[in-house]
Amino acid sequence: MYDEPADGLRRRLRHVHWIGGGSGAGKSTVARRLADRHGMRLYDTDAVMPDHARRLPADRAPYLGRFAAMDMDERWVSRSPREMLDTFHWYRGEGFELIVEDLLVLPADRPVLAEGFRLLPDLVRPLLADVDQAVWLLPTPSFRRAVFDGRGGPDWAFLARTGDPRRALRNVLERDALFTDRLAGQVRRLGLHGIEVTAGDAEDDLVRRIAVTFGLER
């Protein structure tokens, strides 16, 4: 994927901390609080998705091309959650090399905090000089459902543009549960840090646990 040797990349990315995890796990909120508290530069991988989609050549993003050609019902209603999981371009790691390229050109005058669901454990692990640089938030199904309910349930954003928003919601919730299970398995296998996020967790406690893992606080 990269022309530079792995040890060189790990050395150049020693100032980067990573927060990955399932969709709706609170990554963005936690990352903003950590960055503000510790003077870190925040890199939001969700925010750069449109730019990365434009920059990716078709031969390096076949799943993105197929997704872009679908209508809303094909994306969210007619396919099974498993098929949605297995064919979603960002879950396949398409465009991850652009994340790394972006991080390498950011100034290294202060720590960088990268966050987003695109930070897949098996792709991030080879870039870590120390496993304490990275954490994955793993939301329980009940927590994920509460996030959707808080944002308007089946009428939330893109789901309302389908022909069957309730079925689309069920599909997305099941797909995201499968994605979280996949992340949890990778985290365990690779010896990385994972934190389960439940509906009763206090945000302050979550921020503190991640800060301690990163060595920013005791």
C-alpha positions as CSV (number, residue, x, y, z in Angstrom):
1,M,0.0,0.0,0.0
2,Y,2.8,2.4,0.9
3,D,6.2,2.9,-0.7
4,E,7.8,3.7,2.6
5,P,9.0,0.8,4.9
6,A,6.7,0.1,7.9
7,D,9.3,1.1,10.5
8,G,9.7,4.5,8.8
9,L,5.9,5.0,8.9
10,R,5.7,4.0,12.5
11,R,8.4,6.5,13.4
12,R,6.8,9.3,11.4
13,L,3.4,8.6,13.0
14,R,4.5,8.3,16.6
15,H,2.8,11.6,17.4
16,V,-0.6,10.2,16.1
17,H,-3.2,8.8,18.5
18,W,-6.1,6.8,17.0
19,I,-9.8,6.4,18.1
20,G,-11.7,3.9,16.0
21,G,-14.8,1.9,16.6
22,G,-18.4,1.2,15.7
23,S,-20.7,3.8,14.2
24,G,-22.5,5.9,16.8
25,A,-20.1,5.0,19.6
26,G,-19.4,8.6,20.5
27,K,-16.0,8.8,18.9
28,S,-16.3,12.3,17.6
29,T,-17.5,13.8,20.9
30,V,-14.8,12.1,22.9
31,A,-12.1,13.0,20.4
32,R,-13.1,16.7,20.5
33,R,-13.0,16.7,24.2
34,L,-9.6,15.0,24.4
35,A,-8.1,17.3,21.7
36,D,-9.3,20.4,23.4
37,R,-8.1,19.2,26.8
38,H,-4.6,18.2,25.7
39,G,-3.9,20.6,22.8
40,M,-4.1,17.9,20.1
41,R,-4.7,18.5,16.4
42,L,-8.0,16.7,15.5
43,Y,-8.2,14.7,12.2
44,D,-11.8,13.7,11.5
45,T,-11.9,10.8,9.0
46,D,-15.6,11.2,8.4
47,A,-15.2,14.8,7.3
48,V,-12.7,13.8,4.5
49,M,-14.8,11.0,3.1
50,P,-16.2,13.1,0.2
51,D,-12.7,14.3,-0.7
52,H,-11.3,10.8,-0.5
53,A,-14.1,9.4,-2.7
54,R,-13.2,11.9,-5.4
55,R,-9.5,11.2,-5.1
56,L,-9.8,7.4,-5.3
57,P,-9.2,5.9,-8.8
58,A,-11.8,3.5,-9.9
59,D,-9.4,0.5,-10.0
60,R,-8.6,1.1,-6.3
61,A,-12.2,1.5,-5.2
62,P,-14.4,-1.2,-6.8
63,Y,-16.8,-1.4,-3.9
64,L,-17.2,2.4,-3.8
65,G,-18.1,2.4,-7.4
66,R,-20.8,-0.2,-6.9
67,F,-22.2,1.6,-3.9
68,A,-22.3,4.9,-5.8
69,A,-24.3,3.3,-8.6
70,M,-27.1,2.0,-6.2
71,D,-30.3,3.8,-5.4
72,M,-31.2,4.4,-1.7
73,D,-33.4,1.2,-1.5
74,E,-30.6,-0.9,-3.0
75,R,-28.2,0.4,-0.5
76,W,-30.3,0.2,2.7
77,V,-33.5,-1.8,2.2
78,S,-33.2,-4.7,-0.3
79,R,-29.9,-6.1,0.7
80,S,-29.2,-8.2,3.9
81,P,-27.2,-6.7,6.7
82,R,-24.4,-9.2,6.1
83,E,-24.2,-8.2,2.4
84,M,-24.2,-4.5,3.5
85,L,-21.3,-5.2,5.9
86,D,-19.2,-7.2,3.4
87,T,-19.6,-4.8,0.5
88,F,-19.4,-1.4,2.2
89,H,-16.3,0.3,0.7
90,W,-15.1,2.0,3.9
91,Y,-15.4,-1.2,5.9
92,R,-13.3,-2.9,3.2
93,G,-10.5,-0.4,3.9
94,E,-10.8,1.4,0.5
95,G,-9.2,4.8,0.8
96,F,-7.3,4.1,4.0
97,E,-4.0,4.9,2.3
98,L,-5.4,8.5,1.8
99,I,-5.9,8.8,5.5
100,V,-2.3,7.9,6.0
101,E,-1.2,10.4,3.3
102,D,-3.2,13.1,5.0
103,L,-1.6,12.4,8.4
104,L,1.9,12.4,7.0
105,V,1.6,15.9,5.7
106,L,0.1,17.4,8.9
107,P,2.5,19.4,11.0
108,A,4.1,17.3,13.7
109,D,4.5,20.2,16.1
110,R,1.9,18.8,18.5
111,P,0.1,15.4,18.9
112,V,-2.6,14.5,16.3
113,L,-5.8,12.7,17.2
114,A,-7.3,10.7,14.3
115,E,-10.8,9.4,14.8
116,G,-13.5,7.6,12.8
117,F,-15.0,4.2,12.0
118,R,-12.6,3.9,8.9
119,L,-9.7,3.2,11.3
120,L,-9.8,-0.5,11.0
121,P,-7.7,-2.4,13.5
122,D,-5.9,-4.6,11.0
123,L,-4.9,-1.5,9.0
124,V,-3.9,0.7,11.9
125,R,-1.9,-2.0,13.8
126,P,1.1,-2.0,11.4
127,L,1.4,1.8,11.8
128,L,1.7,1.7,15.6
129,A,5.0,2.1,17.4
130,D,3.1,1.3,20.6
131,V,-0.3,-0.3,21.0
132,D,-1.2,2.4,23.6
133,Q,-1.5,4.9,20.7
134,A,-4.9,3.4,19.7
135,V,-8.3,2.6,21.2
136,W,-11.5,1.2,19.6
137,L,-14.9,2.0,21.1
138,L,-17.3,-0.9,20.8
139,P,-21.0,0.1,21.2
140,T,-23.5,-2.4,22.5
141,P,-26.6,-2.9,20.3
142,S,-28.8,-1.1,22.9
143,F,-26.4,1.9,22.9
144,R,-26.5,2.1,19.1
145,R,-30.3,1.9,19.1
146,A,-30.4,4.7,21.6
147,V,-28.3,6.9,19.4
148,F,-30.7,6.4,16.4
149,D,-33.7,7.1,18.6
150,G,-32.1,10.3,19.9
151,R,-31.6,11.5,16.3
152,G,-35.2,10.8,15.2
153,G,-35.5,7.1,14.9
154,P,-36.4,5.8,11.4
155,D,-36.7,9.3,10.0
156,W,-33.1,10.1,10.7
157,A,-31.2,11.6,7.8
158,F,-30.7,9.1,4.9
159,L,-33.1,6.5,6.2
160,A,-36.1,8.8,5.5
161,R,-35.1,8.9,1.8
162,T,-35.7,5.1,1.4
163,G,-39.0,3.5,0.5
164,D,-39.1,1.6,3.8
165,P,-37.3,3.6,6.6
166,R,-38.1,1.1,9.4
167,R,-36.7,-1.8,7.5
168,A,-33.7,0.3,6.5
169,L,-33.2,1.1,10.2
170,R,-33.3,-2.5,11.2
171,N,-30.8,-3.4,8.5
172,V,-28.4,-0.6,9.5
173,L,-28.6,-1.5,13.2
174,E,-27.9,-5.2,12.4
175,R,-25.1,-4.3,10.0
176,D,-23.5,-2.0,12.6
177,A,-23.8,-4.8,15.2
178,L,-22.0,-7.1,12.9
179,F,-19.3,-4.5,12.2
180,T,-18.8,-4.0,15.9
181,D,-18.4,-7.8,16.4
182,R,-15.8,-7.8,13.6
183,L,-13.9,-4.9,15.2
184,A,-14.0,-6.6,18.6
185,G,-12.5,-9.8,17.1
186,Q,-9.7,-7.9,15.4
187,V,-8.9,-6.0,18.5
188,R,-8.6,-9.2,20.6
189,R,-6.6,-11.0,17.9
190,L,-4.1,-8.1,17.5
191,G,-3.7,-7.3,21.2
192,L,-5.2,-3.8,20.9
193,H,-7.3,-1.7,23.3
194,G,-11.1,-2.0,23.0
195,I,-13.6,-0.3,25.3
196,E,-17.2,-1.5,25.3
197,V,-19.7,1.5,25.3
198,T,-23.0,0.9,27.0
199,A,-26.1,3.1,27.5
200,G,-25.2,3.8,31.1
201,D,-21.6,4.9,30.6
202,A,-20.8,8.5,31.6
203,E,-19.0,10.5,28.9
204,D,-16.5,11.9,31.4
205,D,-15.4,8.4,32.4
206,L,-15.0,7.3,28.8
207,V,-12.8,10.4,28.1
208,R,-10.7,9.6,31.2
209,R,-10.2,6.0,30.3
210,I,-9.0,6.8,26.8
211,A,-6.7,9.6,28.1
212,V,-5.2,7.1,30.6
213,T,-4.7,4.5,27.8
214,F,-2.9,7.2,25.7
215,G,-0.7,8.1,28.6
216,L,-2.1,11.6,28.7
217,E,-3.5,11.3,32.3
218,R,-2.9,9.0,35.2
